[in-house]
Amino acid sequence: MTSGGGPLRLGPRGPEAKALCVFVHGRGQSPEEMQSHVLARLDAPSVAFVLPRAPTGAWYAARAVDPLTAVARAELADAIDHLAAAVAAARSAYAGLPLLLAGFSQGACLAIEYVCRGLPPPDALAAFTGCRVGVRDDDRPERAAAGLPIYLTGADADPWIPVDAFADAAASLGRTGARLRADLFPGRAHAVSDPEVAMLDAILADLSAGRAPTMGAAR
């Protein structure tokens, strides 16, 4: 395990690793919190994890549901560059492994924006409580890879990602031709619930076995 000021790396490093997951933390959180709140609940001994760290504790200052200003666009571009570099470094360190890009809250939003910009795609995306950054009237790219397996979640009373933002993200990702499953959880707190962890386990198990994720776990 490595941490410090850079990314947190967990799991096997040698031939024992069968899949790779880059997991992006939320606003005001840390990779270590994602480890204790999410990854520690998984049964994924053959998965290597890389958790990037936002330099200031947040990937960008604006709320995801605010209209995009010039400042917000610049901060978002910097955050996407940071994530793209982390994904490229992870792929280099674990060459040939299938990669799941995942994130929670602001990290989920950033992961969605990464795939929507047509950057080198992961093998699957899991966005826990995420949405598009900005509003419908903003000029936002929709260049996710066609057929990309995407698992998107939200809650009906989430304080950060309202239902209409969740629905907007589902519609936007659907227009790209992604293979999308979107689950909305009534009454769920702003956290990753047990059914979401079970889905993450299932996606990682499929990737570790060399299969395309079916995203068929029960909610």
Residue pairs with C-beta under 8 A, 6 or more apart in sequence:
1 8
1 9
1 10
2 8
2 9
3 31
3 32
5 53
6 53
7 31
7 50
7 51
7 52
7 53
7 86
8 31
8 32
8 35
8 49
8 50
8 51
8 53
9 48
9 49
9 50
9 51
10 35
10 39
10 48
10 49
10 51
11 17
11 44
11 45
11 46
11 47
11 48
11 49
12 45
12 46
12 47
12 48
13 48
16 45
16 46
17 46
17 47
17 48
17 94
17 97
18 46
18 47
18 97
18 207
18 208
18 209
19 44
19 46
19 47
19 48
19 97
19 98
19 99
19 100
19 204
19 207
19 208
20 47
20 48
20 49
20 50
20 90
20 91
20 94
20 97
20 98
20 99
20 100
21 44
21 47
21 48
21 49
21 50
21 99
21 100
21 101
21 102
21 204
22 49
22 50
22 51
22 52
22 83
22 86
22 87
22 90
22 99
22 100
22 101
22 102
22 122
23 31
23 34
23 38
23 39
23 49
23 50
23 51
23 102
23 103
23 104
23 107
24 51
24 52
24 59
24 83
24 101
24 102
24 103
24 104
24 107
24 108
24 110
24 111
25 31
25 33
25 34
25 51
25 52
25 53
25 54
25 103
25 104
25 106
25 107
26 103
26 104
26 105
26 106
26 107
26 108
27 57
27 58
27 59
27 105
27 106
28 57
28 58
29 57
29 104
29 105
29 107
30 53
30 57
31 51
31 52
31 53
34 51
34 104
34 107
35 49
35 51
37 191
37 192
38 104
38 128
38 192
38 197
38 200
39 49
41 194
41 197
42 197
42 200
42 201
42 204
43 201
44 201
44 204
44 205
44 208
46 208
47 204
47 207
47 208
48 94
48 97
50 86
50 89
50 90
50 93
52 82
52 83
52 86
54 79
54 82
55 82
58 106
59 75
59 76
59 79
59 82
59 106
59 107
59 110
60 72
60 75
60 76
60 78
60 79
60 106
60 110
60 133
61 71
61 72
61 75
62 68
62 69
62 71
62 72
62 75
62 133
63 160
64 106
64 109
64 131
64 132
64 133
64 134
64 160
64 161
64 165
65 131
65 135
65 161
65 162
65 165
66 72
66 134
66 135
67 134
67 135
67 137
67 138
68 76
68 133
68 134
68 135
68 138
68 140
72 133
72 134
76 110
76 113
76 133
79 110
80 110
80 113
80 114
80 117
80 119
83 110
83 111
83 114
84 114
84 119
84 120
87 99
87 101
87 114
87 119
87 120
87 122
88 120
90 99
91 97
91 99
91 120
98 123
98 124
98 207
98 208
98 210
99 122
99 123
99 207
100 122
100 123
100 124
100 125
100 126
100 203
100 204
100 207
101 111
101 114
101 115
101 122
101 124
101 125
101 126
102 108
102 111
102 125
102 126
102 127
102 128
102 200
103 109
103 110
103 111
103 126
103 127
103 128
103 130
104 128
104 129
104 130
104 192
105 128
105 129
105 130
105 160
105 161
105 190
106 160
107 130
108 127
108 128
108 129
108 130
108 131
109 127
109 130
109 131
109 132
109 133
109 161
110 133
111 125
111 127
111 130
112 125
112 127
112 130
112 131
112 132
112 133
112 152
112 169
112 173
113 132
113 133
115 121
115 122
115 125
115 144
115 145
115 148
115 150
116 132
116 140
116 141
116 142
116 143
116 144
116 172
116 173
116 176
117 141
117 143
118 141
118 143
118 144
118 145
121 144
121 145
121 148
122 148
123 149
123 207
123 212
123 213
124 148
124 149
124 150
124 151
124 203
124 207
124 213
125 144
125 148
125 149
125 150
125 151
126 150
126 151
126 199
126 200
126 203
127 150
127 151
127 152
127 153
127 169
128 153
128 192
128 196
129 153
129 154
129 155
129 158
129 160
129 161
129 190
129 192
130 152
130 153
130 154
130 161
130 169
131 154
131 161
131 165
131 166
131 168
131 169
132 140
132 165
132 168
132 169
132 172
133 140
134 140
136 168
140 172
142 172
142 173
142 175
142 176
143 176
144 150
144 173
144 176
144 177
144 178
145 176
145 178
146 176
146 177
146 178
147 177
147 178
147 179
148 176
148 178
148 179
149 178
149 179
149 203
149 212
149 213
149 215
150 173
150 178
150 179
150 180
150 181
151 181
151 182
151 183
151 199
151 203
151 213
151 215
152 166
152 169
152 170
152 173
152 180
152 181
152 182
152 183
153 182
153 183
153 184
153 185
153 196
154 161
154 163
154 165
154 166
154 182
154 183
154 184
154 185
155 161
155 184
155 185
155 186
155 187
155 188
155 189
155 190
156 163
156 184
156 185
156 186
156 187
156 188
157 187
158 166
158 188
158 190
159 190
160 190
163 184
166 182
166 184
170 180
170 182
173 180
174 180
179 215
181 215
183 195
183 196
183 199
183 219
185 193
185 195
185 196
185 219
192 200
195 217
195 218
195 219
198 217
198 218
199 215
199 217
199 219
201 217
202 213
202 214
202 215
202 216
202 217
203 213
203 215
206 212
206 213
206 214
207 213
